[in-house]
Amino acid sequence: MEERLVSRFNWGLVARIDRPSYETRVAIVRRKARLRNLELPEDVVCFIAGKIDSNTRELEGAIAKVAMLAQVTERELNLPLAEEALGGEPTIKNREITIEDILDVVTSRFNVRLADLQSKKRSRSIAFPRQICMYLARNLTRHSLEEIGGYFGGRDHTTVLHANRTIEEMGGKDKQFSAQLELLTQEIRSHNDK
């Protein structure tokens, strides 16, 4: 009978609770601000989401701090006020981004394996995320074209240049894709702070 009781309550479900992604934190800040009837400018929303990466309660606390400072000082809710309330620029901007940071976010977002990104495979489902990785590595790290190419299966610098041009052109033509690239960039910066 004891075994039956244990098995009734042993669901075997263990959920890992990760920190919310940057995109999720932005959505949380917008929603919590709306619930408080606050009109937060987009740069303030992004600042709070970039500054606080732990949990919803911390985000709510940050919103409350910013709102309180605005109310007490009778100032407009803007980025300088938010920086004053929360202590300046987000710390993530000062840290060095690595190719590993980029790979962690891109492999998760595109559901591809690191081994595939570093392989010789050329299928669209692998090549496209690889090009995005190369583009982000070129724009967010100090690595040379040769180093970036070497990291992705020993490709040469012309492959990295081609990937960079391809992603830039897509971003220039497609505003939605450009916004997704920006979200990826913010997520990488946020991921780097963990």
C-alpha positions, 0 to 999 in steps of 0.5 A: 500500500505504501508503494501505491501511495508513493507512485500516486504522487511520484509524477516524475516531472522535474521542470528546470526553470531558466531565466526568462529570455530578453524577448520574454522580459520585454513582454513582461515589462510591457505587460506589467507597465500596462497593469500599472497604467504606465506609459513606458517609452520603448527605450525604457522597456528595453533598458529594464529588460536588459538590466534585470534578467533574473525573474518577473518579481525583479522586473516588477520591482524595477518598474516600481522603482522607476515609476516611484522616482518619476512620481516623487521628482515629478519628472517625465518617465524617460531613459535618463530617469530609468538609468538613475533609478536602476543605477546606470547602463546595463552591465551587459554592455560592458562585457565581452561577447564570445562566439560561444554566447552566440552559439548558445542562443542561435542553437537554441533559437533555431533548434540546431546542434553545434556539431551541425553548424560546424559541419560541412552540411549545406542544407538550408536548415543548417546553412541559414543559422550558420550564416546568422552566427557568422554575421553576429560573430562579425558584428559582436566580437573582435574575432577576425574573418579567419578566426570566425571561419575557422570556428565554423568548420574551417571555412575561409574568410570569403565565406564569412564575408558572404554570410555577412553580406547575405544577412545584411541584405536580408535585414535591409529588405525585410523589417521583420527579419531585421527586428528578429536579428535585433532581438537575437542580439539583445538575447546574446548580450543578455545571455552573456551576463549570466 
